[in-house]
């Protein structure tokens, strides 16, 4: 267990529009820029690279190719990528495509994977800053639950003859790159190799979902996503869970994603026996911190970050998600779902967890409580210091945010 240490003082970002990078990041960014300057960000180049790296050719359902074309066009024409950004997203997308190829090869060799049952998952649905990450990590600490650690989310299916350690090592290197380049990101979202991660990382393997939006400005790709039924992509997500369960075991998953708020009908159709935990917080507070976090992270890939444009875009997307929750919340059966307000969760963690476990018919004994207590002791909240959030820093007005998101607040916050 960790001992009490002096936490860093709170900070307020003053360089969102003109990022100042640590000196230690310079050689990393120079190397990435050199690599990115020679890359072609096209579907053909990405597909060819993934095939070359794996020696595999079976992609499964080809419908992802249309989405890949839309995504790469949006990245080239709208995202304002730097050469560093081109390198980062090229490798990210090749990784997604490699994962597709390896999944198809694995299932071709072991078709019994598709008979595996994904039984009664616990699915957390809520926007960032509503307590979802803390809740997710606590339930993931339960030794009786199966969760998606960050390393496994990036490379869920190993190369032939490769063990999990090699994938963990690559994940560690990636996290070190992020920490060197964006050292304050961990104040807002602490990520480690084994932390529970969101399944939107798996949806990205179908070139779908919100993951790409959170890093790059992609209005055309987002419009394409919102205009199409996500049922096939959620089915693809479930197929990946089957393969991962076959590979590493586990019988009951805990999942989490903000995307689900606008996909409740699809989510319920895909996981009809799930327990759904819907988290809530004052929408002004959520928007304030969420848009700041995304604006800060944009420096990794964007040539000229525009925090005001990013904040306005994510204000609109937050409205989509909050409105989807208001519209479709009752799709989730009352006997299988629970609403959790952030203030209630913070005031009574044990009571909140007990209510969730009771609804889910999952044992909440002393062993589970002890495992969660150990996690809290080893990962104290706010250990890297806080961020001072102000909507004015990203060009938004708190009154406008409150008024526009009032229907959600009236229903779920009161």
C-alpha positions as CSV (number, residue, x, y, z in Angstrom):
1,X,0.0,0.0,0.0
2,X,1.1,3.5,-0.7
3,X,1.8,6.0,2.1
4,X,0.5,9.6,2.2
5,X,2.6,12.0,0.1
6,X,2.4,15.7,-0.6
7,X,0.2,16.1,-3.7
8,X,1.1,18.6,-6.4
9,X,-0.7,21.9,-6.3
10,X,-3.7,22.4,-8.6
11,X,-2.9,23.9,-12.0
12,X,-4.8,25.9,-14.6
13,X,-4.0,25.4,-18.3
14,X,-2.7,28.5,-20.0
15,X,-1.3,27.0,-23.1
16,X,-4.3,25.1,-24.7
17,X,-4.0,27.1,-27.9
18,X,-0.2,27.3,-28.0
19,X,1.1,24.1,-26.3
20,X,4.4,24.2,-24.4
21,X,6.0,20.7,-24.5
22,X,8.5,19.5,-22.0
23,X,12.1,19.5,-23.2
24,X,12.2,15.7,-22.9
25,X,9.4,15.4,-25.5
26,X,11.5,17.1,-28.2
27,X,13.4,14.1,-29.5
28,X,10.2,12.0,-29.4
29,X,8.2,14.5,-31.4
30,X,11.0,15.1,-33.9
31,X,11.3,11.3,-34.6
32,X,7.5,11.0,-35.0
33,X,7.4,14.1,-37.3
34,X,10.1,12.6,-39.5
35,X,8.1,9.3,-39.8
36,X,4.8,11.1,-40.3
37,X,6.2,13.3,-43.1
38,X,6.7,10.2,-45.3
39,X,3.4,8.4,-44.6
40,X,0.3,8.3,-46.8
41,X,-2.8,8.5,-44.7
42,X,-5.1,6.4,-47.0
43,X,-7.1,3.3,-46.7
44,X,-4.9,1.4,-49.2
45,X,-1.7,2.3,-47.3
46,X,-3.2,1.3,-44.0
47,X,-4.6,-2.0,-45.2
48,X,-1.3,-2.9,-47.0
49,X,0.8,-2.1,-43.9
50,X,-1.5,-4.3,-41.7
51,X,-1.3,-7.2,-44.1
52,X,2.4,-6.8,-44.5
53,X,3.0,-6.9,-40.7
54,X,0.8,-10.0,-40.1
55,X,1.0,-11.9,-43.3
56,X,-2.8,-12.3,-43.0
57,X,-5.5,-11.3,-45.5
58,X,-9.0,-12.2,-44.1
59,X,-10.7,-9.1,-42.8
60,X,-14.1,-10.5,-41.9
61,X,-17.1,-8.3,-42.7
62,X,-16.0,-5.8,-45.3
63,X,-18.4,-3.0,-44.3
64,X,-15.6,-1.5,-42.2
65,X,-13.9,-0.3,-45.4
66,X,-16.5,2.4,-46.1
67,X,-16.0,3.7,-42.6
68,X,-12.2,3.6,-43.1
69,X,-12.5,5.7,-46.3
70,X,-14.7,8.3,-44.5
71,X,-12.3,8.3,-41.5
72,X,-9.1,8.8,-43.5
73,X,-10.7,11.5,-45.6
74,X,-11.8,13.3,-42.4
75,X,-8.4,13.0,-40.9
76,X,-6.7,14.4,-44.0
77,X,-9.2,17.2,-44.6
78,X,-10.6,18.3,-41.2
79,X,-8.4,17.2,-38.3
80,X,-5.5,19.7,-38.9
81,X,-2.9,17.0,-38.2
82,X,0.7,17.8,-37.6
83,X,3.3,15.3,-39.0
84,X,3.4,14.0,-35.5
85,X,-0.3,13.5,-35.6
86,X,-0.1,11.7,-38.9
87,X,2.4,9.2,-37.4
88,X,0.3,8.7,-34.3
89,X,-2.9,8.0,-36.1
90,X,-1.3,5.9,-38.8
91,X,0.1,3.5,-36.2
92,X,-3.2,3.6,-34.3
93,X,-5.2,2.6,-37.3
94,X,-2.7,0.0,-38.4
95,X,-3.0,-1.5,-34.9
96,X,-6.8,-1.6,-35.3
97,X,-6.5,-3.3,-38.6
98,X,-4.0,-5.8,-37.3
99,X,-6.4,-6.6,-34.5
100,X,-9.1,-7.4,-37.1
101,X,-6.8,-9.7,-39.0
102,X,-5.7,-11.6,-35.9
103,X,-9.3,-12.0,-34.7
104,X,-10.4,-13.5,-37.9
105,X,-7.4,-15.9,-37.9
106,X,-8.1,-16.9,-34.3
107,X,-11.8,-17.7,-35.0
108,X,-11.0,-19.5,-38.2
109,X,-8.7,-21.8,-36.2
110,X,-11.1,-22.1,-33.2
111,X,-14.7,-21.6,-34.5
112,X,-15.9,-22.7,-31.0
113,X,-15.2,-19.2,-29.9
114,X,-18.4,-18.0,-31.4
115,X,-20.4,-20.3,-29.1
116,X,-19.1,-18.7,-25.9
117,X,-21.7,-16.9,-23.9
118,X,-21.2,-13.4,-22.7
119,X,-23.4,-13.7,-19.7
120,X,-24.9,-10.9,-17.5
121,X,-22.2,-8.2,-17.9
122,X,-22.3,-5.2,-15.7
123,X,-22.2,-2.2,-18.1
124,X,-21.4,1.4,-16.8
125,X,-22.8,4.1,-19.0
126,X,-21.9,7.7,-18.3
127,X,-19.9,10.7,-19.5
128,X,-16.3,11.3,-18.4
129,X,-16.1,13.1,-15.0
130,X,-19.2,11.4,-13.6
131,X,-17.4,8.9,-11.6
132,X,-17.4,6.2,-14.2
133,X,-13.6,5.5,-14.2
134,X,-13.4,5.2,-10.4
135,X,-16.5,3.0,-10.3
136,X,-15.2,0.9,-13.2
137,X,-11.8,0.4,-11.5
138,X,-13.4,-0.6,-8.2
139,X,-15.6,-3.3,-9.8
140,X,-12.7,-4.4,-11.9
141,X,-10.7,-4.9,-8.6
142,X,-13.3,-7.7,-7.7
143,X,-11.4,-10.9,-8.4
144,X,-14.7,-12.5,-9.5
145,X,-15.2,-10.1,-12.4
146,X,-13.6,-10.0,-15.9
147,X,-12.4,-6.6,-17.1
148,X,-10.5,-5.2,-20.0
149,X,-7.0,-3.9,-18.9
150,X,-5.5,-1.2,-21.0
151,X,-2.7,-3.4,-22.4
152,X,-5.3,-6.0,-23.6
153,X,-7.6,-3.3,-25.1
154,X,-4.8,-2.2,-27.4
155,X,-3.7,-5.7,-28.5
156,X,-6.5,-8.1,-27.6
157,X,-5.3,-10.9,-29.8
158,X,-1.6,-12.0,-29.7
159,X,0.6,-12.7,-32.6
160,X,1.5,-16.4,-33.0
161,X,3.9,-17.5,-30.2
162,X,3.6,-14.2,-28.4
163,X,2.7,-14.0,-24.7
164,X,0.9,-11.2,-22.8
165,X,4.2,-9.7,-21.5
166,X,5.3,-8.5,-24.9
167,X,2.0,-6.7,-25.3
168,X,2.3,-5.3,-21.8
169,X,5.7,-4.0,-22.6
170,X,4.5,-2.2,-25.7
171,X,1.7,-0.7,-23.7
172,X,4.2,0.6,-21.1
173,X,6.3,2.2,-23.8
174,X,3.2,3.9,-25.2
175,X,2.1,5.2,-21.8
176,X,5.7,6.6,-21.2
177,X,5.4,8.5,-24.5
178,X,2.1,10.0,-23.4
179,X,3.4,10.9,-20.0
180,X,6.5,12.5,-21.5
181,X,4.6,14.5,-24.1
182,X,1.5,15.4,-22.0
183,X,2.6,15.1,-18.4
184,X,-0.5,16.8,-17.0
185,X,-3.0,14.4,-18.6
186,X,-2.7,12.0,-15.7
187,X,-4.2,14.7,-13.5
188,X,-7.5,14.3,-15.4
189,X,-7.4,10.6,-16.4
190,X,-4.9,8.3,-14.7
191,X,-3.9,5.4,-17.0
192,X,-1.7,2.5,-16.2
193,X,-1.0,-0.8,-18.0
194,X,-3.5,-2.7,-15.9
195,X,-6.2,-0.1,-15.3
196,X,-9.7,-1.0,-16.6
197,X,-10.2,0.5,-20.0
198,X,-13.3,1.3,-22.1
199,X,-14.6,-1.1,-24.8
200,X,-14.7,1.8,-27.3
201,X,-11.1,0.8,-27.9
202,X,-12.5,-2.5,-29.2
203,X,-15.2,-0.8,-31.2
204,X,-12.4,1.1,-32.9
205,X,-11.3,-2.2,-34.4
206,X,-14.5,-2.1,-36.4
207,X,-13.5,1.5,-37.4
208,X,-16.5,2.7,-35.5
209,X,-17.4,4.5,-32.3
210,X,-16.4,7.6,-30.5
211,X,-12.7,6.8,-29.8
212,X,-11.3,8.6,-32.8
213,X,-13.5,11.7,-32.1
214,X,-11.9,12.1,-28.6
215,X,-8.5,12.6,-30.1
216,X,-9.1,14.2,-33.5
217,X,-11.5,16.8,-34.9
218,X,-13.6,14.6,-37.2
219,X,-17.1,16.1,-37.9
220,X,-17.6,14.1,-41.1
221,X,-16.7,10.8,-39.6
222,X,-18.9,11.6,-36.6
223,X,-21.8,12.4,-38.9
224,X,-21.4,9.1,-40.7
225,X,-21.4,7.3,-37.3
226,X,-24.5,9.0,-36.1
227,X,-26.3,8.3,-39.4
228,X,-25.8,4.6,-39.3
229,X,-27.1,1.7,-37.2
230,X,-24.4,0.7,-34.8
231,X,-25.9,-2.8,-34.3
232,X,-23.3,-4.6,-36.4
233,X,-20.4,-2.8,-34.6
234,X,-21.8,-3.8,-31.2
235,X,-22.1,-7.4,-32.5
236,X,-18.5,-7.1,-33.5
237,X,-17.6,-5.9,-30.0
238,X,-19.4,-8.9,-28.5
239,X,-17.5,-11.2,-30.9
240,X,-14.2,-9.8,-29.6
241,X,-15.3,-10.3,-26.0
242,X,-16.0,-13.9,-26.8
243,X,-12.5,-14.4,-28.2
244,X,-10.8,-12.6,-25.3
245,X,-12.8,-14.7,-22.8
246,X,-11.7,-17.8,-24.7
247,X,-8.0,-16.6,-24.6
248,X,-7.8,-15.5,-20.9
249,X,-10.9,-16.7,-19.2
250,X,-13.4,-14.9,-17.0
251,X,-17.1,-15.4,-17.0
252,X,-18.7,-12.0,-16.1
253,X,-17.5,-8.8,-17.7
254,X,-17.6,-5.2,-16.3
255,X,-17.7,-2.8,-19.2
256,X,-17.9,1.0,-19.5
257,X,-18.3,3.7,-22.1
258,X,-19.8,7.1,-22.6
259,X,-20.9,6.2,-26.1
260,X,-23.6,3.9,-24.7
261,X,-25.6,6.9,-23.6
262,X,-26.8,7.5,-27.2
263,X,-27.0,3.8,-28.0
264,X,-29.2,2.4,-25.3
265,X,-31.5,0.5,-27.8
266,X,-28.5,-1.1,-29.5
267,X,-26.7,-1.8,-26.2
268,X,-29.7,-3.5,-24.8
269,X,-30.3,-5.6,-27.9
270,X,-26.7,-6.7,-27.9
271,X,-26.5,-7.5,-24.1
272,X,-30.1,-8.2,-23.1
273,X,-29.3,-9.8,-19.8
274,X,-26.8,-7.1,-18.6
275,X,-27.0,-4.9,-15.5
276,X,-26.8,-1.3,-16.6
277,X,-25.3,1.4,-14.3
278,X,-26.1,4.9,-15.6
279,X,-24.0,7.6,-13.9
280,X,-25.0,11.3,-13.6
281,X,-23.5,14.6,-12.6
282,X,-24.4,18.2,-13.1
283,X,-23.9,18.7,-16.8
284,X,-22.1,22.0,-16.4
285,X,-19.5,20.4,-14.3
286,X,-19.2,17.5,-16.7
287,X,-18.9,19.7,-19.7
288,X,-16.4,22.0,-18.0
289,X,-13.9,19.3,-17.2
290,X,-14.5,17.0,-20.3
291,X,-13.9,19.7,-22.9
292,X,-10.8,20.9,-21.1
293,X,-9.4,17.4,-21.0
294,X,-10.0,16.9,-24.7
295,X,-8.6,20.3,-25.6
296,X,-5.4,19.5,-23.7
297,X,-5.0,16.1,-25.3
298,X,-5.4,17.6,-28.8
299,X,-1.9,18.9,-28.6
300,X,-0.5,15.4,-29.3
301,X,-1.7,15.3,-32.9
302,X,-2.9,18.8,-34.0
303,X,-0.7,21.3,-35.8
304,X,-2.5,24.3,-34.4
305,X,-4.9,23.3,-31.5
306,X,-8.1,25.4,-31.3
307,X,-9.6,24.9,-27.9
308,X,-12.6,27.0,-28.7
309,X,-13.5,25.0,-31.7
310,X,-12.9,21.8,-29.9
311,X,-15.0,22.9,-26.9
312,X,-17.9,23.9,-29.1
313,X,-17.8,20.6,-31.0
314,X,-17.7,18.6,-27.7
315,X,-20.5,20.8,-26.2
316,X,-22.6,19.6,-29.2
317,X,-21.6,16.0,-28.7
318,X,-22.3,16.2,-25.0
319,X,-25.7,17.5,-25.9
320,X,-26.1,14.4,-28.2
321,X,-25.2,12.1,-25.4
322,X,-27.2,13.7,-22.6
323,X,-30.2,14.0,-25.0
324,X,-29.8,10.3,-25.9
325,X,-29.9,9.4,-22.3
326,X,-33.1,11.4,-21.7
327,X,-34.7,10.0,-24.8
328,X,-33.9,6.3,-24.3
329,X,-33.2,5.8,-20.6
330,X,-36.5,3.8,-20.2
331,X,-35.3,1.3,-22.9
332,X,-33.2,-0.2,-20.1
333,X,-35.5,-2.3,-18.0
334,X,-36.0,-1.0,-14.4
335,X,-35.2,-4.5,-13.1
336,X,-31.8,-4.4,-14.7
337,X,-30.7,-0.8,-14.4
338,X,-29.8,1.7,-11.8
339,X,-29.1,5.5,-11.8
340,X,-26.1,6.6,-9.8
341,X,-25.6,10.3,-9.1
342,X,-22.0,11.4,-8.7
343,X,-22.7,13.2,-5.4
344,X,-24.3,10.1,-3.9
345,X,-21.5,7.9,-5.1
346,X,-18.8,10.2,-3.5
347,X,-20.8,10.4,-0.3
348,X,-21.3,6.6,0.1
349,X,-19.1,4.4,-2.1
350,X,-19.9,1.3,-0.2
351,X,-23.6,1.9,-0.3
352,X,-23.5,2.6,-4.0
353,X,-21.5,-0.5,-4.8
354,X,-23.8,-2.6,-2.5
355,X,-26.9,-1.4,-4.5
356,X,-25.2,-2.2,-7.8
357,X,-24.1,-5.7,-6.7
358,X,-27.6,-6.5,-5.3
359,X,-29.2,-5.5,-8.5
360,X,-26.7,-7.5,-10.5
361,X,-27.1,-10.5,-8.1
362,X,-23.3,-10.6,-7.7
363,X,-21.7,-11.5,-4.3
364,X,-20.4,-8.5,-2.4
365,X,-18.5,-10.3,0.4
366,X,-15.5,-9.4,2.6
367,X,-13.1,-10.6,-0.1
368,X,-14.5,-8.2,-2.7
369,X,-14.6,-5.3,-0.3
370,X,-11.0,-6.0,0.7
371,X,-9.8,-6.1,-2.9
372,X,-11.5,-2.8,-3.6
373,X,-10.0,-1.2,-0.5
374,X,-6.6,-2.4,-1.6
375,X,-7.1,-0.7,-5.0
376,X,-8.1,2.6,-3.4
377,X,-5.1,2.5,-1.1
378,X,-2.7,1.8,-4.0
379,X,-4.4,4.3,-6.4
380,X,-5.5,7.3,-4.3
381,X,-7.7,9.7,-6.2
382,X,-6.1,13.0,-7.2
383,X,-2.6,11.7,-6.4
384,X,-1.2,13.7,-9.3
385,X,-2.9,16.9,-8.4
386,X,-6.1,18.6,-9.6
387,X,-6.9,20.8,-12.6
388,X,-8.7,24.1,-12.2
389,X,-11.5,24.1,-14.8
390,X,-13.1,27.2,-16.2
391,X,-15.5,27.2,-19.2
392,X,-14.2,30.7,-20.2
393,X,-10.8,29.1,-20.9
394,X,-12.4,27.2,-23.8
395,X,-14.8,29.9,-24.9
396,X,-18.0,28.5,-23.4
397,X,-20.5,30.2,-21.2
398,X,-21.8,28.4,-18.1
399,X,-25.3,29.9,-18.5
400,X,-25.6,28.7,-22.1
401,X,-24.4,25.2,-21.1
402,X,-26.8,25.0,-18.2
403,X,-29.8,26.1,-20.3
404,X,-29.2,23.9,-23.2
405,X,-28.6,20.8,-21.0
406,X,-31.5,21.6,-18.7
407,X,-33.8,18.7,-19.8
408,X,-31.1,16.2,-18.7
409,X,-30.4,18.1,-15.4
410,X,-34.1,18.3,-14.5
411,X,-34.6,14.6,-15.0
412,X,-31.5,13.1,-13.4
413,X,-30.0,15.7,-11.1
414,X,-32.9,17.7,-9.8
